[in-house]
């Protein structure tokens, strides 16, 4: 258990569970639905994400972008990959290709302030 970005679990679910074509065509809509439910539920609890925490749909998208790296690492270490499941291996390769194309694998995704120890 960890305290982290709300998008870590979403990224892991999307990357590890959806076939490539569905992931490519549906991720934006899934994030929109996630935001709507997250925002609504927080409002019901009296937490106004944007006003109280400065957390917006755009910030969720940024967090998701970063969360994909963690999800990828977790997937690479999965049992299906270790046992050589061809479908899973191809899905991971497709994710790598897409993350590279989208610039997610570049070093500047993590702000420099977060890199200092």
C-alpha angles and dihedrals in degrees: 000000000000143000105239147124115323088231097063093084092041092052092048091050094048097043097042100040112032124079112242098256093048092046091050095047100038111034095094093049091047091052090048090053091045091051093048093052094041092049093046094047093048090050089053088055091050094254114129103199098199099038100036101033106018089237115146140171088261090054090049088055091051091049091048090052090056094041091060090072093057091045091051092052091049091049093049088058094048124123092242091058092043091053093046101249101180095208092052092044091053092047090053091048090050090051090051091051092048095046090050091048091049092049094244093127093058119108096241095069089093112063112244091239089065092051096064116095 
